[in-house]
Amino acid sequence: MRPKRFLAALLCVALTAPPGAFAQARAASGAAPARPVTQQAVEQSVEQSVEQSLEPPLVSGPVESYAAPAGAAVPPDIAQGVFGVYGGAQSRFSGNSGVNRGANSGVGVGAGWRAPIVAQQLPDLGSGGAGSLTPQAERKLGERVMRELRRDPDYLDDWLVRDYLNSVAAKLAAAANTLYIGGYRPDFDLFAVRDAQINAFSLPGGFIGVNTGLIVATQTESELASVLGHEMGHVLQRHISRMMIAGERSGYAALAGMLFGVLAGVLAHSGDLGSAIAVGGQAYAVDNQLRFSRSAEQEADRVGFLLLAGAGYDPYAMTTFFGRLDRAAMSDTGVPAYARTHPLTGERIADMEDRARRAPYRQPHQAAEYGFVRARVRLLQDHSRSEYADEVSRLRSEIEDRTALNVAANWYGIAYGQMLLERYDDAARSLAASRAVFAAGAQADGDAARSSPSLDVLAADIARRAGRDDDAVRLADLAHKRWPQSNAAIDMHIRTLLSLRRFAEAQALARKETEAQPDQPAWWLYLAQASAGTGDVLTRHRALAEKFALEGAWPSAIRQLKDARDMKTIGYYDLATVDARLHEMENRYKEERLDEKG
């Protein structure tokens, strides 16, 4: 697809930027300047690399490093052995000191499993704090890439899926905070891509894409979390940034080879941007890039395993899922995309098996949303009514053959498919069956939960599409009250109010969300639509400007603010606010145009 070619070109521009273009200042502590990296230096042992490094290697220290710091050189709430820490670390880690530590008493939560797992060092890839690409520049690059990805028709803009993926990421990120893993704390933003290939990929700045095929291929939430933890490991260890730095140090001739590889990956339709990056890495990996790639995968595995175990998931899930992919690669003519972009060597699988054996067993709790989201994704990766009907038949056959992994989830998938087929009465009955099975299972497990965001949001959506206005409003309001933190429930509530032309209520709710989450284009769009319905022209212009700005459509955003500024009825305070925002957007637009020109 054309957007993917644009993404590759955008990354190429970032990669070919002159050294120091995104320079991160070093502390002027009298340290000698770093010596140029040579082929001989690259081939030296890990011990020699550590001795020559100006900063501590980006590794996870032994168990003792999690004890309370002995000296005053380390901030009081930062454990010794933390690697790649950036400025402002004390405030960044505030509130986490002592959480899950158990260093003095030995009985803290997680203290039982931490010792055998963390004792081994991670592979040394060099310092994550060094180099030319700051975390801020990395995030900025990732945001610009995401603008293009959101325009791709295969970008899955489904709040239920996004909410769930980010809830899993939040648990894994909390484990990273507790274990002091990673050199910085990105705001992880996970999203789904409509692609049946089994794959996932990480982008600069904490953005992680997950193919629908991967979600469907997993059989437990822990298996999905194992892959997400692996991708988060790439982000926490800043592998993309360090790959850029390695290419920069190796000279522009070698870097050109890498760029050719990235473009070749896109033109070869290798699945997604992550595949393109991996293919590019392989094309360039004649020498040390190949070793870096292998070490990066090993490091991401081990970081992912720590996150998996620390978040309370099944530590065997990673080996189970990787082993299943490895067997599929051997038995099938086509190698799964994940195995191509993340080569599953015997050494990697054996390493994870060894770590899982040494981790004490725990019974993982699987969120109910996993099954519902997985069933929903099975329909979302289809495109036509005939495909919806075929998937509904498969889901029903699994129930009848007793091969369904989750019967309640299968009924949910059937209900969702029937809604897409506009069979609203059938959808309502199937959803009722899903609720009944789910409630029975929850009661048997002693769980007090009797519903979930997926169930409540789908109920409101069916009523809205069927034209049952009173039921739609009641169910949307109920879902929002039950799940106030669910973006999916909020989205459904606003859409229902807009459908029923209750613009004042929709405007108030959309305005609240733009204040809480100003980086989400959907809330600004809803605010603009609701404001148009109420006749609030000024707010409509300003909301559309913010939406266009988030999408990178700067000329359109600037035009909206100019229209707002030129309104005859605009007040002095509003005029000053609009004028200030207009100048800010114009400056941002000029900066990005200069960046694109190089």
ZAMARGU-4260 file (C-alpha; in steps of 0.2 Angstrom, whole numbers, plus 5000, padded with zeros to 4 digits):
<rodrens>
0) 5000/5000/5000 | 5006/5018/4996 | 5006/5023/5015 | 5019/5010/5018 | 5031/5016/5005
5) 5029/5034/5013 | 5033/5027/5030 | 5049/5018/5024 | 5054/5035/5015 | 5050/5044/5032
10) 5061/5032/5041 | 5075/5034/5028 | 5075/5052/5030 | 5077/5050/5049 | 5091/5037/5047
15) 5101/5048/5034 | 5100/5063/5045 | 5118/5070/5048 | 5126/5064/5064 | 5121/5075/5078
20) 5105/5081/5070 | 5095/5075/5085 | 5110/5077/5097 | 5107/5073/5115 | 5119/5083/5126
25) 5131/5073/5137 | 5135/5079/5154 | 5151/5089/5154 | 5159/5079/5168 | 5176/5079/5160
30) 5174/5062/5152 | 5185/5059/5137 | 5176/5059/5120 | 5171/5042/5114 | 5183/5034/5102
35) 5176/5029/5084 | 5169/5012/5083 | 5180/5000/5072 | 5177/4983/5065 | 5190/4976/5078
40) 5181/4985/5092 | 5164/4977/5087 | 5172/4960/5087 | 5179/4961/5105 | 5172/4952/5119
45) 5158/4958/5130 | 5170/4961/5145 | 5181/4972/5135 | 5166/4982/5128 | 5160/4985/5146
50) 5177/4991/5152 | 5179/5003/5137 | 5161/5010/5138 | 5159/5028/5145 | 5142/5023/5152
55) 5136/5007/5160 | 5130/4994/5148 | 5112/4992/5145 | 5110/4976/5156 | 5099/4970/5170
60) 5109/4969/5185 | 5109/4954/5198 | 5097/4952/5212 | 5108/4962/5224 | 5106/4977/5213
65) 5088/4979/5218 | 5092/4982/5236 | 5092/4999/5243 | 5106/5010/5237 | 5121/5011/5249
70) 5128/5028/5243 | 5121/5045/5241 | 5126/5046/5222 | 5110/5037/5217 | 5093/5045/5220
75) 5084/5037/5235 | 5070/5030/5224 | 5082/5023/5211 | 5089/5005/5214 | 5107/5002/5210
80) 5110/4993/5194 | 5097/5004/5184 | 5104/5006/5166 | 5102/5019/5153 | 5093/5032/5165
85) 5090/5049/5158 | 5089/5066/5166 | 5074/5068/5178 | 5074/5050/5183 | 5070/5054/5201
90) 5053/5062/5197 | 5050/5049/5183 | 5052/5035/5195 | 5043/5043/5210 | 5030/5034/5219
95) 5038/5017/5214 | 5051/5015/5227 | 5049/5000/5238 | 5035/4993/5227 | 5037/4974/5225
100) 5054/4976/5231 | 5056/4965/5246 | 5074/4967/5247 | 5076/4969/5266 | 5062/4957/5271
105) 5063/4945/5257 | 5044/4942/5257 | 5039/4956/5245 | 5027/4952/5231 | 5037/4944/5217
110) 5052/4941/5228 | 5050/4922/5226 | 5052/4922/5207 | 5064/4937/5205 | 5080/4929/5211
115) 5081/4914/5199 | 5075/4924/5184 | 5085/4941/5185 | 5101/4933/5191 | 5108/4931/5173
120) 5114/4946/5163 | 5105/4952/5148 | 5116/4953/5132 | 5126/4968/5131 | 5122/4979/5116
125) 5130/4995/5122 | 5123/5010/5132 | 5105/5014/5129 | 5108/5032/5135 | 5121/5036/5123
130) 5119/5041/5105 | 5111/5055/5094 | 5093/5051/5095 | 5084/5058/5111 | 5069/5050/5118
135) 5059/5066/5113 | 5065/5065/5095 | 5061/5046/5095 | 5043/5050/5101 | 5042/5064/5088
140) 5047/5052/5074 | 5035/5039/5080 | 5021/5051/5080 | 5024/5057/5062 | 5024/5039/5057
145) 5008/5035/5066 | 5000/5050/5057 | 5002/5040/5040 | 4998/5023/5048 | 4981/5030/5054
150) 4977/5034/5036 | 4980/5017/5030 | 4963/5007/5027 | 4970/4993/5037 | 4973/5003/5053
155) 4960/4996/5064 | 4952/5010/5073 | 4942/5000/5086 | 4941/5006/5103 | 4937/4990/5111
160) 4953/4982/5104 | 4964/4997/5107 | 4958/4998/5125 | 4961/4979/5128 | 4979/4979/5120
165) 4983/4995/5130 | 4977/4987/5147 | 4989/4972/5144 | 5003/4984/5140 | 4999/4994/5156
170) 5001/4978/5167 | 5018/4975/5158 | 5023/4993/5160 | 5019/4992/5178 | 5031/4977/5180
175) 5044/4987/5171 | 5043/5001/5183 | 5043/4989/5198 | 5059/4980/5191 | 5067/4996/5185
180) 5068/4989/5167 | 5073/5001/5153 | 5081/5017/5152 | 5066/5028/5150 | 5047/5027/5152
185) 5038/5029/5135 | 5019/5032/5134 | 5015/5015/5126 | 5002/5016/5113 | 4996/4999/5105
190) 4985/4998/5090 | 4979/4984/5079 | 4982/4981/5060 | 4970/4972/5049 | 4982/4958/5043
195) 4980/4940/5044 | 4998/4937/5046 | 5005/4932/5063 | 5016/4947/5067 | 5018/4962/5078
200) 5030/4977/5076 | 5037/4991/5087 | 5039/5009/5081 | 5050/5023/5088 | 5043/5031/5104
205) 5032/5017/5111 | 5020/5014/5097 | 5017/4995/5094 | 5007/4988/5081 | 4998/4971/5082
210) 4992/4961/5068 | 4974/4954/5069 | 4981/4937/5064 | 4993/4937/5079 | 4978/4940/5091
215) 4968/4926/5083 | 4983/4914/5083 | 4985/4915/5102 | 4976/4903/5113 | 4978/4912/5130
220) 4980/4930/5136 | 4997/4925/5143 | 5003/4920/5125 | 4997/4937/5118 | 5006/4946/5133
225) 5022/4937/5129 | 5023/4944/5112 | 5018/4961/5118 | 5031/4960/5131 | 5044/4956/5118
230) 5040/4971/5108 | 5039/4982/5123 | 5057/4975/5127 | 5063/4982/5110 | 5055/4999/5115
235) 5062/5000/5133 | 5079/4995/5126 | 5078/5008/5112 | 5083/4995/5099 | 5077/5006/5084
240) 5087/5021/5090 | 5102/5011/5093 | 5101/5003/5076 | 5101/5020/5069 | 5116/5025/5079
245) 5125/5009/5074 | 5122/5013/5055 | 5128/5030/5058 | 5144/5024/5066 | 5147/5012/5052
250) 5147/5025/5038 | 5135/5031/5025 | 5139/5017/5012 | 5133/5004/5024 | 5118/5014/5030
255) 5113/5016/5012 | 5113/4997/5011 | 5101/4997/5026 | 5090/5009/5018 | 5089/4999/5002
260) 5084/4984/5013 | 5070/4994/5021 | 5063/5000/5004 | 5065/4982/4998 | 5055/4975/5012
265) 5040/4987/5008 | 5041/4984/4990 | 5041/4965/4993 | 5025/4967/5003 | 5033/4958/5017
270) 5018/4960/5029 | 5020/4977/5038 | 5032/4990/5042 | 5040/4979/5055 | 5043/4966/5042
275) 5051/4980/5031 | 5062/4985/5045 | 5067/4967/5048 | 5071/4964/5030 | 5081/4980/5029
280) 5091/4974/5044 | 5094/4958/5036 | 5100/4966/5020 | 5112/4977/5029 | 5117/4963/5041
285) 5132/4958/5032 | 5142/4961/5047 | 5139/4969/5064 | 5121/4973/5061 | 5116/4955/5060
290) 5125/4952/5077 | 5115/4967/5084 | 5099/4960/5077 | 5101/4943/5085 | 5107/4951/5101
295) 5092/4963/5101 | 5080/4948/5099 | 5088/4939/5113 | 5088/4955/5124 | 5069/4958/5120
300) 5065/4940/5124 | 5073/4941/5141 | 5065/4958/5145 | 5049/4952/5139 | 5050/4937/5150
305) 5054/4948/5165 | 5038/4958/5161 | 5028/4943/5158 | 5032/4935/5175 | 5032/4952/5184
310) 5014/4956/5178 | 5007/4939/5184 | 5005/4930/5168 | 5010/4912/5164 | 5029/4912/5162
315) 5027/4896/5151 | 5017/4906/5138 | 5031/4913/5129 | 5039/4896/5126 | 5022/4888/5121
320) 5018/4901/5108 | 5035/4902/5101 | 5036/4883/5100 | 5020/4882/5091 | 5026/4895/5078
325) 5042/4886/5076 | 5033/4869/5073 | 5021/4878/5061 | 5037/4885/5052 | 5044/4867/5050
330) 5027/4859/5044 | 5020/4873/5033 | 5027/4878/5016 | 5025/4896/5021 | 5035/4902/5037
335) 5024/4913/5048 | 5028/4931/5047 | 5033/4932/5065 | 5046/4919/5062 | 5053/4928/5048
340) 5054/4945/5056 | 5059/4938/5073 | 5069/4922/5069 | 5065/4908/5081 | 5082/4900/5084
345) 5083/4885/5095 | 5094/4894/5106 | 5081/4907/5109 | 5067/4894/5113 | 5079/4884/5124
350) 5084/4900/5134 | 5065/4904/5137 | 5062/4886/5142 | 5076/4886/5155 | 5069/4903/5162
355) 5052/4896/5163 | 5057/4880/5172 | 5066/4891/5185 | 5051/4902/5188 | 5039/4896/5202
360) 5022/4891/5195 | 5007/4903/5197 | 4989/4901/5191 | 4987/4916/5180 | 4971/4925/5179
365) 4964/4928/5162 | 4954/4943/5159 | 4937/4940/5152 | 4940/4954/5139 | 4953/4943/5130
370) 4941/4930/5123 | 4928/4944/5118 | 4941/4954/5109 | 4949/4939/5101 | 4932/4934/5094
375) 4928/4952/5089 | 4945/4953/5079 | 4940/4937/5070 | 4926/4947/5062 | 4936/4963/5060
380) 4949/4956/5049 | 4936/4951/5037 | 4930/4963/5023 | 4914/4957/5015 | 4897/4951/5020
385) 4901/4934/5014 | 4916/4933/5024 | 4906/4939/5040 | 4894/4925/5036 | 4908/4912/5034
390) 4916/4917/5051 | 4899/4916/5060 | 4897/4899/5053 | 4914/4894/5059 | 4911/4901/5077
395) 4894/4891/5078 | 4902/4875/5072 | 4916/4877/5085 | 4902/4878/5099 | 4893/4863/5091
400) 4909/4852/5090 | 4915/4858/5107 | 4931/4864/5101 | 4928/4882/5105 | 4941/4889/5117
405) 4928/4901/5125 | 4910/4897/5122 | 4904/4914/5128 | 4917/4923/5117 | 4911/4912/5102
410) 4893/4918/5105 | 4899/4936/5106 | 4908/4934/5090 | 4892/4927/5082 | 4882/4942/5089
415) 4894/4954/5082 | 4894/4946/5065 | 4876/4946/5064 | 4875/4964/5068 | 4887/4968/5054
420) 4875/4958/5043 | 4861/4969/5049 | 4852/4954/5057 | 4849/4964/5073 | 4836/4952/5081
425) 4847/4937/5079 | 4862/4947/5086 | 4852/4952/5101 | 4848/4934/5105 | 4866/4928/5102
430) 4872/4942/5114 | 4860/4936/5127 | 4867/4918/5125 | 4884/4925/5127 | 4879/4934/5143
435) 4871/4918/5150 | 4887/4907/5147 | 4898/4921/5154 | 4888/4924/5169 | 4887/4905/5173
440) 4906/4903/5171 | 4910/4918/5182 | 4898/4911/5195 | 4907/4894/5194 | 4924/4903/5196
445) 4918/4913/5211 | 4920/4929/5201 | 4908/4943/5205 | 4909/4950/5187 | 4893/4948/5177
450) 4897/4959/5162 | 4912/4967/5152 | 4914/4982/5142 | 4913/4972/5126 | 4896/4965/5131
455) 4889/4981/5136 | 4896/4991/5121 | 4889/4978/5109 | 4872/4979/5117 | 4871/4998/5114
460) 4878/4996/5097 | 4865/4983/5092 | 4851/4994/5098 | 4858/5010/5090 | 4859/5002/5073
465) 4842/4994/5075 | 4834/5011/5077 | 4828/5007/5095 | 4832/5024/5101 | 4826/5023/5119
470) 4836/5006/5122 | 4851/5013/5114 | 4852/5028/5125 | 4849/5018/5141 | 4862/5005/5136
475) 4875/5017/5131 | 4873/5027/5147 | 4873/5011/5157 | 4889/5005/5148 | 4898/5022/5151
480) 4893/5022/5170 | 4899/5004/5172 | 4915/5007/5163 | 4920/5025/5165 | 4938/5022/5160
485) 4933/5013/5144 | 4936/5023/5129 | 4925/5011/5119 | 4910/5015/5131 | 4913/5034/5130
490) 4914/5033/5111 | 4898/5023/5110 | 4889/5035/5122 | 4894/5050/5111 | 4890/5042/5095
495) 4873/5037/5101 | 4869/5054/5107 | 4874/5061/5090 | 4863/5048/5081 | 4848/5054/5091
500) 4853/5072/5088 | 4855/5076/5106 | 4869/5088/5102 | 4870/5098/5118 | 4874/5082/5129
505) 4886/5075/5116 | 4895/5092/5115 | 4897/5092/5134 | 4903/5074/5134 | 4915/5077/5120
510) 4922/5093/5127 | 4926/5083/5143 | 4936/5070/5134 | 4946/5083/5124 | 4951/5090/5140
515) 4956/5073/5147 | 4964/5066/5131 | 4968/5080/5120 | 4979/5069/5109 | 4964/5058/5102
520) 4957/5065/5086 | 4941/5056/5088 | 4936/5067/5103 | 4939/5083/5093 | 4929/5076/5078
525) 4914/5072/5090 | 4916/5090/5098 | 4915/5098/5080 | 4900/5087/5075 | 4891/5091/5091
530) 4895/5110/5090 | 4889/5110/5072 | 4872/5103/5079 | 4871/5116/5092 | 4876/5131/5081
535) 4892/5134/5090 | 4903/5139/5075 | 4918/5145/5085 | 4920/5129/5094 | 4917/5119/5078
540) 4932/5128/5069 | 4943/5126/5084 | 4939/5107/5086 | 4942/5104/5068 | 4959/5113/5069
545) 4965/5102/5083 | 4959/5086/5074 | 4968/5091/5058 | 4984/5096/5068 | 4984/5079/5076
550) 4983/5071/5059 | 4997/5082/5052 | 4986/5091/5040 | 4993/5108/5045 | 4986/5118/5031
555) 4968/5113/5035 | 4971/5116/5053 | 4977/5133/5050 | 4963/5137/5038 | 4950/5132/5052
560) 4959/5144/5065 | 4959/5158/5052 | 4941/5156/5049 | 4938/5157/5068 | 4948/5172/5069
565) 4939/5181/5056 | 4922/5178/5064 | 4913/5195/5067 | 4905/5188/5083 | 4921/5182/5091
570) 4925/5190/5108 | 4942/5198/5114 | 4947/5183/5125 | 4943/5170/5111 | 4952/5180/5098
575) 4968/5181/5108 | 4967/5162/5112 | 4964/5158/5093 | 4978/5170/5088 | 4990/5162/5099
580) 4986/5144/5094 | 4986/5150/5076 | 5004/5156/5077 | 5009/5140/5086 | 5002/5129/5072
585) 5010/5140/5059 | 5027/5138/5067 | 5025/5119/5069 | 5021/5118/5051 | 5036/5128/5046
590) 5047/5117/5057 | 5040/5101/5049 | 5043/5108/5031 | 5061/5112/5036 | 5063/5094/5043
595) 5057/5087/5027 | 5068/5097/5016 | 5083/5091/5027
</rodrens>
